[in-house]
Amino acid sequence: VIFDMDGLLINSEPLWQEAEAKFLAAHGRRYDPGIAKQHLGLRFQDVIAVMQREYLLDGDSYSLKEELISMFLGQYANELSPLPGADEAVRTFGRIYPTAIASSSPLAVIRHVVKKFKWHRSFAVLCSCDEVRSGKPAPDVFLLAARRLGLPPAKCCVLEDTVTGVRAAKAGGMRCIAVPTLMFGQGGEMAGLADLVLGSLTQLRPDMVEG
């Protein structure tokens, strides 16, 4: 079982929004939710590419990425919490299946989350899109997780909250259960893409991952 992280396990999307708004204000720009939806589920370097294009941001992309990560981690430190059903799902599935996180966030952020909520015993593998050639919607990070778990893609089930992530899982030949990020209203788009769509992780049962 391969879990996405942001917006699925943790309430990071509002924190992302706050950090992004502060970042943009520091550069004389105003946050636009329409632009934010364009980069939902992408890794940081791809987020910066979208923001540079849409907001006409000048500057070195690496420096901008590090600045945004710093603001985001500042939000994480005090305000982060698991989403409903996340803690139980992580601990339950970690006892039953080989389990991984495959996220667009950098490894430093993933490790921070796992340490904060004491999930290190549940996840055998942690994977970041920074470790692969292409971020979501390419399947690379999910295929990396499968290899590290020692399983073929067809034996894996991904849990995702964005259309971008669902497309990545299906492109990798994996079963995918979607739990849509409500603040961006993507549930309707996922109905024809994911194998199963749930309202929250509180509805998740172990038998669902095997179809």
Secondary structure, DSSP 4 states (H G I P E B T S, - for coil): -EE--BTTTB-HHHHHHHHHHHHHHHTT----HHHHHHTTT--HHHHHHHHHHHHT--S-HHHHHHHHHHHHHHHHHHH--BPTTHHHHHHHHHHHS--EEEESS-HHHHHHHHHHTT-TTT-SEEEEGGGSSS-TTSSHHHHHHHHHHT--GGG-EEEESSHHHHHHHHHTT-EEEE---GGGT-HHHHTTTSSEE-SSGGG--GGGGG-
